[in-house]
Amino acid sequence: MNQFPTDSFLIKDILDGNKDSFRVLYQRYARTVNLICQRYAKNNSDAEDYLQESFVTVFRKLNQFDPKKGEFPAWLKVVTVNTCLQQLRRKSFGFLMGNLSEVVSLVPTQQPDALENLSLEDLTKRIQKLPIGYRTVFNMYVVDGYSHKEIAESLSITESTSRSQLVKAKKHLQGILKRQNFEVNYG
């Protein structure tokens, strides 16, 4: 096998039954997948479970990957996010909605200076401190680029609830950062 095989080579090789190629693919993307999982998980143990389940899903569904529709890393990200959401549902977490009648209009997001000074690991740890509902919507919208409509459909909530959860998540994260001596201004 080539020292640095392409993703397409590895995928073909895996589909032909070569488990060693899956190990190479895993090693190539485990860190990326783990970072996604940590953003959705409450703790490192859950993130490890999500990571394993994500790669099991990738292995089972690899024959569904279509390179004509996009690059493998993008497909892997979608599989990972969906796996994390399934794991959250499976654990029967309820969203901490607060007062549903109180829908806060979305404030345009600005990149806070304090967040730029945080490492990805530090930011992930702070995101993990958000309540599950806030954390999930925040990750899907801010980090993974889902629309409120897509979030609402994925989580079986309304778009206004998604927007409200995002605003509350930002305020909660802002509070966490302020308590840790970071000045944050979301605009």
trRosetta pair geometry for C-beta under 8 A, 3 or more apart (Angstrom, degrees):
i j d omega theta_ij theta_ji phi_ij phi_ji
1 5 6.0 -53 178 -45 98 131
1 13 7.6 55 -115 -129 117 164
1 20 7.3 -153 -22 113 156 125
1 21 7.2 -171 -123 -86 147 87
1 24 7.7 -144 147 -46 151 158
2 5 4.5 126 65 -75 106 75
2 9 7.0 11 33 128 126 165
5 9 4.2 -117 -178 87 106 132
5 10 5.3 128 110 -55 122 86
5 13 7.5 -6 164 -2 160 145
5 21 7.4 -56 78 -133 156 98
5 24 6.8 53 45 133 115 154
6 9 4.6 101 55 4 79 101
6 10 7.0 -145 95 -3 43 86
7 10 5.7 -58 -149 39 33 111
7 11 6.1 33 155 -22 68 107
7 25 7.3 87 -133 -119 73 100
7 28 7.8 -161 -91 114 86 159
7 71 7.8 80 63 -174 157 80
7 72 4.3 -145 163 22 148 154
7 73 7.8 -112 -88 -36 161 75
8 11 5.7 -51 -143 35 31 112
8 12 6.4 31 157 -17 63 105
8 67 6.2 22 -102 -85 109 153
8 72 7.6 -157 -62 -38 60 128
9 12 6.0 -58 -151 38 29 108
9 13 6.1 26 153 -18 65 112
9 21 7.9 -132 124 -142 74 129
10 13 5.6 -60 -146 40 29 112
10 14 6.1 32 155 -22 67 105
10 21 4.7 171 -152 -179 73 105
10 22 7.8 136 174 -77 101 34
10 24 5.9 -133 -122 87 127 115
10 25 4.8 147 152 -67 141 104
10 28 7.9 -129 -41 8 174 148
11 14 5.7 -51 -146 34 30 111
11 15 6.3 26 156 -15 63 107
11 25 7.5 94 -69 -93 62 144
11 62 6.2 -168 -147 -178 89 112
11 65 6.4 -95 -148 76 143 141
11 72 6.9 -151 -54 -100 134 136
12 15 5.8 -58 -149 40 30 109
12 16 6.3 26 152 -16 64 109
13 16 5.6 -58 -149 40 31 111
13 18 4.4 -42 162 47 91 134
13 21 3.9 147 103 -66 120 166
14 17 7.8 127 178 -5 30 8
14 18 6.1 -88 -88 64 35 77
14 19 7.7 73 -130 -100 74 29
14 21 4.8 -132 -61 94 76 116
14 22 4.9 98 -118 -65 116 85
14 25 6.7 -24 -55 -7 140 145
14 59 7.7 -122 177 -131 130 73
14 62 6.0 -53 108 144 131 164
15 62 6.4 -148 -72 115 90 116
15 63 6.1 115 -119 -89 115 82
18 21 4.4 63 104 1 110 111
18 22 7.5 168 105 -11 64 80
19 22 5.4 -47 -158 30 48 114
19 23 6.7 54 145 -22 69 98
20 23 5.4 -48 -156 30 39 116
20 24 6.7 41 147 -19 66 100
21 24 5.5 -48 -151 33 39 113
21 25 6.4 40 149 -19 67 103
22 25 5.5 -51 -146 38 36 113
22 26 6.1 42 151 -24 66 104
22 59 6.3 40 -143 -106 139 104
23 26 5.6 -51 -147 34 30 115
23 27 6.4 29 154 -17 63 105
24 27 5.8 -55 -148 37 30 109
24 28 6.3 34 152 -24 63 108
25 28 5.6 -55 -149 33 30 116
25 29 6.5 -11 165 13 65 112
25 58 8.0 -157 129 137 129 137
26 29 6.8 -85 -147 52 22 83
26 30 5.5 42 165 -58 69 104
26 55 5.8 44 -114 -138 102 142
27 30 6.0 -25 -122 -2 24 118
29 32 5.1 -59 -162 45 68 114
29 33 5.5 64 142 -21 91 105
29 73 7.2 -171 -114 -112 121 80
29 76 6.0 -68 -170 174 155 161
30 33 5.9 -60 -143 42 29 107
30 34 5.9 33 157 -25 66 110
30 51 7.0 56 -156 -170 79 123
30 55 7.8 -7 -101 -67 80 136
31 34 5.6 -54 -145 35 27 115
31 35 6.6 31 156 -21 62 102
32 35 6.0 -54 -155 30 30 110
32 36 6.9 27 150 -14 62 103
32 73 7.2 -47 142 -146 165 104
32 76 7.6 62 103 115 126 131
32 77 7.9 -72 149 -83 115 87
33 36 5.7 -54 -155 36 36 112
33 37 6.2 35 150 -18 68 109
33 51 5.6 115 121 -133 107 82
33 54 5.4 180 -171 104 127 149
33 55 7.0 93 137 -56 170 90
33 76 6.8 -86 -80 160 104 111
33 80 5.1 -154 -139 -107 86 141
34 37 5.5 -56 -145 40 33 112
34 38 6.2 37 156 -24 67 104
34 47 6.4 69 -162 157 72 112
34 48 7.9 9 -128 -93 99 53
34 51 5.1 10 -94 -98 71 133
35 38 5.8 -49 -145 32 30 113
35 39 6.9 35 154 -23 60 101
35 120 6.8 -13 -142 152 129 127
35 124 6.7 -111 -153 -90 75 146
36 39 6.0 -57 -161 27 33 112
36 40 7.1 13 152 -4 65 107
36 54 7.9 109 82 -102 121 163
36 77 6.6 179 -89 -139 154 74
36 80 4.8 68 98 131 148 136
36 81 6.5 -91 179 -69 127 71
36 84 7.0 -134 138 -36 94 143
36 144 7.9 73 -138 -84 105 110
37 40 6.1 -68 -154 43 35 101
37 41 5.7 27 157 -20 74 118
37 46 7.9 -167 165 120 97 71
37 47 4.3 120 125 -157 102 76
37 48 7.7 134 129 -49 145 17
37 50 3.8 165 -144 93 113 121
37 51 4.8 -101 -5 -59 168 76
37 54 6.6 -119 -72 -19 119 140
37 80 6.7 -96 -57 -175 82 109
37 84 6.0 -170 -118 -89 62 116
38 41 5.7 -58 -128 41 30 108
38 44 7.1 -2 -115 -106 98 60
38 47 4.3 22 -85 -121 61 146
38 124 4.9 30 121 179 122 131
38 128 6.7 -58 169 -69 77 120
39 124 5.8 -90 -79 -133 70 90
39 127 5.5 -13 -141 109 74 145
39 128 7.5 -124 -132 -66 28 75
39 135 7.5 176 162 179 65 98
39 139 4.7 132 142 -116 117 126
39 143 6.2 -95 -171 73 161 172
40 47 7.7 135 63 -104 73 77
40 50 6.5 155 77 -136 116 168
40 81 7.5 152 -54 -135 143 59
40 84 3.8 68 84 178 167 137
40 85 7.4 -96 -149 -59 146 54
40 87 7.9 103 126 65 128 114
40 88 6.7 -104 171 -50 110 123
40 135 6.9 134 -134 137 40 110
40 136 6.6 53 -136 -104 86 71
40 139 5.8 -124 -77 66 75 175
41 44 7.4 108 113 -92 139 14
41 45 8.0 -172 175 71 135 48
41 46 3.7 168 -155 99 111 106
41 47 3.8 -141 32 -64 157 71
41 49 7.7 136 -113 49 131 91
41 50 5.6 -140 -64 -1 115 137
41 84 7.3 -105 -50 -141 74 108
41 128 6.8 -12 90 -122 65 107
42 46 5.3 66 40 19 77 154
42 128 6.3 114 -159 -170 30 92
42 132 7.0 -38 -76 -85 105 94
43 46 5.3 97 55 12 69 100
43 47 7.1 -126 105 -6 37 92
43 128 6.9 108 -81 -178 38 133
44 47 5.3 -53 -145 36 36 116
44 48 6.4 41 155 -23 67 100
45 48 5.8 -50 -152 31 30 111
45 49 6.8 31 149 -17 62 103
46 49 5.5 -53 -153 35 37 114
46 50 6.3 36 150 -19 68 105
46 87 7.6 143 -174 142 94 133
47 50 5.6 -53 -147 37 33 112
47 51 6.2 40 151 -25 65 104
48 51 5.5 -49 -147 32 32 116
48 52 6.5 31 155 -16 64 103
49 52 6.0 -56 -151 37 30 108
49 53 6.2 24 155 -13 66 110
49 87 6.8 145 117 -150 107 144
50 53 5.8 -58 -143 43 30 109
50 54 6.1 39 154 -28 65 106
50 80 7.7 76 154 -167 100 81
50 83 6.3 133 -165 120 79 102
50 84 5.0 36 -154 -101 133 78
50 87 5.3 -128 -100 26 88 165
51 54 5.7 -53 -148 30 27 114
51 55 6.7 16 158 -10 62 105
52 55 6.2 -62 -153 40 31 103
52 56 6.4 33 151 -20 66 106
53 56 5.5 -50 -146 35 35 115
53 57 6.3 38 153 -20 65 104
53 83 5.3 168 115 -180 100 121
53 86 7.9 -141 145 81 138 113
53 87 6.1 137 65 -72 160 123
54 57 5.7 -57 -153 37 29 111
54 58 6.4 33 149 -21 65 104
54 79 6.4 115 -160 123 84 93
54 80 4.5 26 -141 -114 137 74
54 83 4.4 172 -93 68 71 160
54 84 7.4 4 -72 -45 112 76
55 58 5.2 -43 -142 34 40 116
55 59 6.3 44 155 -22 65 100
56 59 5.8 -53 -151 34 30 112
56 60 6.4 25 152 -14 64 108
57 60 5.8 -58 -145 41 31 108
57 61 5.8 -2 166 8 68 117
57 79 5.6 176 113 179 119 109
57 82 7.9 -160 158 88 161 102
57 83 5.1 -151 7 -87 155 125
58 61 6.4 -74 -135 54 22 89
58 62 6.0 52 161 -68 64 89
58 76 6.4 18 -108 -123 128 83
58 79 5.6 108 -80 128 79 157
59 62 6.1 -21 -144 -22 23 116
61 64 4.7 -40 -179 28 84 121
61 65 7.3 103 129 -37 80 79
61 79 6.7 -177 70 -119 138 129
62 65 5.7 -29 -164 1 49 115
65 72 6.5 28 -168 -114 142 80
65 75 5.3 99 -126 146 98 165
66 69 4.4 60 89 7 106 110
66 70 7.9 67 85 31 75 67
67 70 7.6 -117 -154 71 35 32
67 71 7.6 28 -143 -111 74 32
67 72 7.2 -23 -101 -53 86 81
69 75 7.8 88 90 -78 105 113
70 74 4.7 -78 154 74 129 136
70 75 6.0 151 88 -48 110 89
71 74 5.0 93 65 7 82 103
71 75 7.2 -152 98 -3 43 89
72 75 5.6 -60 -148 40 36 111
72 76 6.0 40 155 -24 71 107
73 76 5.4 -53 -144 37 32 116
73 77 6.4 38 155 -24 64 102
74 77 5.7 -50 -151 30 32 114
74 78 6.8 31 151 -17 63 102
75 78 5.8 -55 -153 35 34 110
75 79 6.4 33 151 -17 66 106
76 79 5.7 -54 -147 38 32 112
76 80 6.2 32 154 -21 66 108
77 80 5.7 -56 -146 37 29 112
77 81 6.3 27 157 -17 65 105
77 144 7.2 171 163 -135 113 99
78 81 6.0 -53 -144 37 29 107
78 82 6.2 26 157 -14 64 110
79 82 5.9 -62 -148 42 26 109
79 83 6.1 29 154 -22 64 109
80 83 5.6 -54 -146 35 29 112
80 84 6.4 31 155 -20 64 103
81 84 5.7 -53 -150 34 32 112
81 85 6.4 30 152 -17 64 105
81 139 7.9 -179 -131 134 103 113
81 140 7.2 112 -167 -105 128 79
81 144 5.6 89 -102 -130 147 156
82 85 5.7 -54 -148 37 33 111
82 86 6.3 35 153 -20 65 104
83 86 5.6 -53 -148 36 32 112
83 87 6.3 33 153 -20 65 105
84 87 5.7 -55 -149 36 31 112
84 88 6.4 32 152 -20 65 104
85 88 5.6 -51 -148 34 33 113
85 89 6.5 33 153 -17 65 104
85 136 7.2 98 -108 -151 84 119
85 154 6.2 -54 -160 165 164 115
85 155 7.3 -114 -152 -84 122 78
86 89 5.7 -54 -148 38 33 111
86 90 6.1 37 152 -24 66 107
87 90 5.5 -51 -144 34 31 116
87 91 6.6 28 156 -16 63 104
88 91 6.0 -59 -153 37 30 106
88 93 5.5 -58 -177 34 82 124
88 132 6.7 156 -153 -171 119 118
88 136 6.4 113 -174 -92 175 132
89 92 7.3 32 173 -76 40 37
89 93 7.7 -90 -92 37 24 80
93 132 4.7 -87 165 141 143 167
93 133 7.9 -163 137 -52 109 72
94 132 8.0 106 74 73 36 130
94 133 7.7 -24 130 -56 50 115
95 132 6.9 -126 -112 96 49 92
95 133 3.2 92 -152 -100 81 127
95 136 7.6 -91 -106 42 100 131
95 155 7.5 70 -61 172 137 128
95 157 7.0 13 4 -80 166 140
95 161 7.9 74 121 166 156 124
95 165 7.1 -55 -172 -103 126 136
96 131 4.3 -44 33 154 144 146
96 132 6.7 115 -5 48 100 77
96 133 4.7 -159 34 21 65 123
96 134 6.9 -36 62 -19 107 91
97 100 5.3 7 148 -74 130 87
97 133 6.4 -111 -65 173 56 171
97 161 6.5 -36 -134 -150 114 111
97 164 7.7 49 -161 103 79 127
97 165 7.3 -61 -120 -80 64 99
98 102 6.8 -61 121 58 111 119
98 164 7.8 -137 58 151 115 120
98 168 6.6 -178 2 -111 144 157
99 102 4.3 57 93 7 109 112
100 103 7.8 11 171 -61 49 84
100 161 6.5 -22 -139 -100 93 103
100 164 7.8 136 -140 78 49 166
102 164 7.1 123 104 -142 67 133
103 160 4.6 -25 -133 174 143 112
103 161 7.6 -80 -108 -74 101 41
103 163 6.8 52 -170 82 97 109
103 164 4.9 -95 -133 -69 61 120
104 163 7.3 -152 75 129 65 91
104 164 5.4 113 28 -123 80 71
104 167 4.2 -127 90 92 126 162
104 168 7.2 136 27 -47 137 77
105 163 7.4 -23 -143 153 31 132
105 167 7.7 95 82 -74 25 149
106 163 4.8 -93 -55 -158 106 106
106 166 6.4 13 -116 85 104 127
106 167 6.1 -138 -109 -63 54 104
107 167 6.5 103 8 -119 92 98
107 170 7.3 -130 54 84 114 159
107 186 6.0 84 105 126 133 111
107 187 6.2 166 158 86 110 88
108 187 6.0 -56 81 101 83 143
109 142 6.8 164 -124 -115 161 99
109 170 7.7 -143 -107 -102 92 142
109 186 6.7 -52 -130 -164 55 93
109 187 7.4 136 -161 30 15 128
110 185 7.2 -20 77 109 126 80
110 186 6.2 149 42 -168 86 40
110 187 4.0 108 0 -38 125 128
111 115 6.5 -117 -174 66 72 123
111 116 6.6 68 153 -55 109 104
112 115 4.6 92 69 1 91 103
112 116 7.4 -154 99 -8 53 83
112 177 8.0 91 113 124 156 170
112 184 4.6 2 -157 -146 158 78
112 185 5.9 150 -119 49 98 53
112 186 6.4 -45 -61 -78 113 55
113 116 5.7 -55 -159 29 39 115
113 117 6.9 31 150 -16 68 105
113 183 7.5 5 68 86 107 91
113 185 7.8 27 14 32 91 95
114 117 5.9 -62 -158 36 37 109
114 118 6.9 39 148 -26 67 103
114 177 5.8 108 126 176 147 136
114 182 3.9 105 -162 179 139 108
114 183 5.7 177 -58 67 125 49
114 184 4.9 -80 35 -80 137 75
115 118 5.6 -51 -153 25 41 115
115 123 6.4 62 -152 -106 85 125
115 177 7.9 -57 -69 -110 75 153
115 184 7.2 66 -35 -118 89 105
117 182 7.7 -174 67 -130 118 111
118 122 4.4 -131 -168 88 96 119
118 123 4.6 116 119 -56 133 89
118 126 7.5 -50 -155 5 157 136
118 182 7.6 -3 -58 -111 112 152
119 122 4.6 96 52 5 79 101
119 123 7.0 -148 90 -3 41 86
120 123 5.8 -55 -147 39 31 110
120 124 6.2 35 153 -23 65 107
121 124 5.7 -54 -147 35 29 114
121 125 6.6 32 153 -21 63 103
122 125 5.7 -52 -152 32 32 113
122 126 6.7 27 152 -15 64 105
123 126 5.7 -58 -153 38 34 109
123 127 6.3 35 151 -20 68 105
124 127 5.6 -53 -145 36 33 112
124 128 6.4 40 153 -26 64 103
125 128 5.6 -50 -152 29 31 116
125 129 7.2 35 149 -25 59 100
126 129 5.7 -48 -161 22 39 115
126 130 8.0 53 143 -31 59 87
126 173 6.4 87 144 -146 109 88
126 176 5.3 147 -160 123 100 137
126 177 6.6 44 -158 -70 151 80
126 180 7.7 -112 -102 20 120 152
127 130 5.8 -33 -170 2 48 115
127 135 6.1 112 166 -135 80 94
127 138 6.7 -158 -146 106 103 136
127 139 7.0 98 176 -71 135 94
127 173 7.0 1 -98 -110 60 121
128 135 7.1 50 -121 -127 27 141
129 176 5.5 132 88 -119 139 147
130 134 4.3 -119 172 96 114 113
130 135 3.9 153 84 -68 112 85
130 138 6.3 11 108 16 175 147
130 169 5.6 31 -152 -142 143 89
130 172 5.6 107 -124 107 87 133
130 173 6.2 -24 -76 -68 115 87
130 176 7.8 -93 -68 -24 71 147
131 134 4.8 79 61 16 82 109
131 135 6.6 -159 86 -12 34 94
131 172 7.1 -93 10 -154 90 169
132 135 5.7 -57 -139 38 26 112
132 136 6.2 25 163 -22 64 107
133 136 6.0 -54 -145 32 26 108
133 137 6.6 15 162 -7 62 108
133 165 5.5 -109 147 -136 96 127
134 137 6.3 -66 -151 43 27 102
134 138 5.9 27 156 -21 67 115
134 165 5.7 -160 -102 -176 51 85
134 168 5.6 -107 -105 103 112 96
134 169 3.6 157 -173 -91 94 88
134 172 5.6 13 179 36 165 148
135 138 5.7 -57 -142 39 25 113
135 139 6.2 24 161 -17 63 109
135 169 6.9 163 -63 -129 30 121
136 139 6.0 -57 -149 37 26 108
136 140 6.3 20 158 -15 63 110
136 155 6.9 120 131 -97 134 138
136 165 7.9 -26 69 155 83 143
137 140 5.8 -58 -143 40 30 108
137 141 5.9 13 165 -7 68 114
137 151 5.9 72 -129 -171 79 144
137 155 7.6 -52 -78 -15 84 165
137 162 5.5 177 -135 -151 123 69
137 165 3.9 100 22 110 162 124
137 166 5.2 -116 136 -66 117 71
137 169 6.1 -164 77 -27 100 144
138 141 6.4 -68 -141 45 21 98
138 142 5.4 -17 -178 16 64 121
138 143 7.3 50 135 -5 69 101
138 165 7.7 -120 -39 135 71 90
138 166 6.3 140 -86 -125 60 65
138 169 3.9 -151 -62 154 116 155
138 170 7.3 159 -111 -56 111 63
138 173 7.2 121 -131 -38 156 136
139 142 7.0 -57 -107 52 15 86
139 143 4.9 -35 -153 39 55 124
139 144 6.0 41 150 -7 71 109
140 143 7.5 18 -23 53 8 83
140 144 5.2 -46 -139 53 37 121
140 146 4.3 -33 167 36 91 132
140 150 7.6 -157 168 103 119 100
140 151 4.9 127 115 -104 142 106
140 154 7.2 -170 -135 64 151 148
141 144 7.5 36 5 53 12 78
141 145 7.7 47 -169 -108 28 10
141 146 5.9 -75 -85 65 46 80
141 147 7.9 54 -119 -137 81 12
141 148 7.0 23 -103 -75 119 66
141 151 6.2 -23 -62 -56 91 146
141 162 7.3 139 -61 169 128 104
141 166 5.3 -21 45 -104 161 129
142 166 7.5 146 -38 -145 98 107
146 150 4.3 -127 -170 89 98 125
146 151 5.1 120 120 -58 126 84
146 154 7.3 -42 -162 3 155 143
147 150 4.7 97 52 7 77 100
147 151 7.0 -139 95 -4 41 87
148 151 5.5 -52 -144 38 35 114
148 152 6.1 40 155 -24 66 105
148 159 4.5 81 136 -154 111 88
148 162 4.4 155 -152 96 86 134
148 163 5.5 4 -123 -57 145 84
148 166 7.7 -87 -97 -15 102 139
149 152 5.7 -53 -148 34 28 113
149 153 6.5 25 154 -15 62 106
149 159 5.7 -11 -84 -96 54 120
150 153 5.8 -56 -148 38 31 109
150 154 6.2 28 155 -18 66 110
151 154 5.8 -59 -145 39 29 109
151 155 5.9 -5 168 8 67 116
151 157 7.5 -32 130 59 84 107
151 159 7.8 107 67 -119 94 60
151 162 4.4 121 96 -133 127 139
152 155 6.6 -73 -136 52 20 89
152 156 7.8 53 171 -120 54 5
152 157 5.3 -108 -134 80 66 66
152 158 5.7 -14 -137 175 124 15
152 159 4.6 -60 -47 -70 148 58
152 161 7.2 116 -110 56 94 95
152 162 5.1 -97 -62 -28 82 132
153 156 7.7 19 -171 -71 24 43
155 162 7.4 138 48 -88 132 101
157 161 4.3 -105 165 84 115 136
157 162 6.0 139 96 -53 117 80
157 165 7.8 37 127 -17 161 138
158 161 4.5 101 56 3 80 101
158 162 7.1 -137 99 -5 47 84
159 162 5.4 -50 -152 33 37 116
159 163 6.5 37 151 -18 67 102
160 163 5.6 -49 -147 37 36 112
160 164 6.2 38 152 -20 65 107
161 164 5.5 -53 -144 39 32 113
161 165 6.1 35 155 -21 66 105
162 165 5.8 -54 -147 35 28 111
162 166 6.5 30 153 -21 62 105
163 166 5.7 -54 -152 32 32 113
163 167 6.6 29 154 -17 65 104
164 167 5.9 -54 -150 36 32 109
164 168 6.3 28 154 -14 65 109
165 168 5.7 -58 -145 43 30 110
165 169 6.0 37 153 -26 66 106
166 169 5.5 -51 -145 33 30 114
166 170 6.5 30 156 -19 63 103
167 170 5.9 -53 -152 34 30 110
167 171 6.5 27 152 -15 64 106
168 171 5.7 -55 -147 39 33 110
168 172 6.1 34 154 -20 67 108
169 172 5.6 -56 -145 39 29 111
169 173 6.1 28 156 -17 66 108
170 173 5.8 -55 -143 40 29 109
170 174 6.1 35 153 -24 63 107
170 186 5.3 74 171 -106 128 162
171 174 5.5 -51 -146 35 30 116
171 175 6.5 33 152 -21 62 103
172 175 5.7 -53 -154 33 32 113
172 176 6.6 34 148 -19 64 102
173 176 5.5 -49 -149 33 36 114
173 177 6.3 32 153 -16 67 106
173 184 7.7 -130 118 161 84 173
174 177 5.8 -57 -147 39 30 109
174 178 6.2 30 154 -20 65 107
174 184 4.7 -146 -132 87 81 135
174 186 6.3 -83 -76 -24 131 117
175 178 5.7 -53 -142 36 30 110
175 179 6.3 31 158 -19 64 105
176 179 5.9 -57 -152 35 27 110
176 180 6.6 6 154 -1 62 112
177 180 5.9 -70 -150 49 32 100
177 182 3.9 -66 175 70 94 121
177 183 8.0 -105 132 8 108 4
177 184 4.8 70 89 -30 142 132
178 181 7.6 53 -175 -71 33 14
178 182 6.5 -93 -77 66 32 65
178 183 7.1 55 -107 -105 77 39
178 184 6.5 -101 -56 21 83 100
